[in-house]
């Protein structure tokens, strides 16, 4: 793939890297898929440039960019401020575009793991730093595609592994935002997040229905039990808009719960049970995106 970098032609005209490699490969009798991949490995070269069109070219371009990113992050050569001498931001954007625009359902965390694994113990395994770098670039890419900051935060802050599905999740968030129930549910979700954060660790587990003493909390538990299989079925089918639309049915029991139930009850068991109920509701509501991000600060 890199043989042409040693030739006099590419040495004289660096912009021909890959292009000359394809000519040399065909001259040497390599299959057309190999020649095309050598030419496509550097794509996209700049913002808005074409992506690799062939499958082999896409695989090679992904491998080339991921290896560069993992290797340089592994030796502490991350971009700093305006300085990006190895064009790592461009490499990351290229990976993002290929995953999203070619709809490649390849988990980002698995790609990053494989990239560092190729180096063995020769570099530091800066997985978290590189993944954060990708999600920062992803947010910028999505802003350029016209999505609002709140919409992007609702999806990207959850660090979804499948970048190919992010645009569909964002479309679902946008449709949900148009529902009359959206504002109230987003505010309730934010309230739930704050309550659970203040309550600390160890929240969750199964809800004990025998401890649901208030009609409003029983009604909320019933609605969660009713919606959960419906939402999970739509999530399994990647029907994100359908999953979020279903949550509109939760507004009335959620409102009643907060109007009539004291979450932080004096009884430890009742309090823990109500926190578990809210934890289950938060999980159900936020499977597509964190809708608390849609609530004004």
Buried (B, 14 or more C-beta within 10 A) or exposed (E): BEEBEEBEBBEEEEEBBBBBBBBBBBEEEBEEEBBBBBBBBBBBEEEEEEBBEBEBBBBBBBBBBBBBBBBBBBEEEBBEEEEBEBBBBBBBBBBBBBBBEBEBEBBBEEBBBBBBEEBEEEBEBBBEBBBEBBBEBBBBBBEEEEBBEBBBBBBBBBEBBBBBBBBBBBBBBBBBBEBEBBBBBBBBBBBBBEBBEEBEEEBBEEBEEEBBEBEBBBBBBEBBEEBBEEBEEBBEEBBBBBBBBBBBBBBBBBBBBBEEBEBEBEEEEBBBBBBBBBBBBBEBBBBBBBBBBBBEE
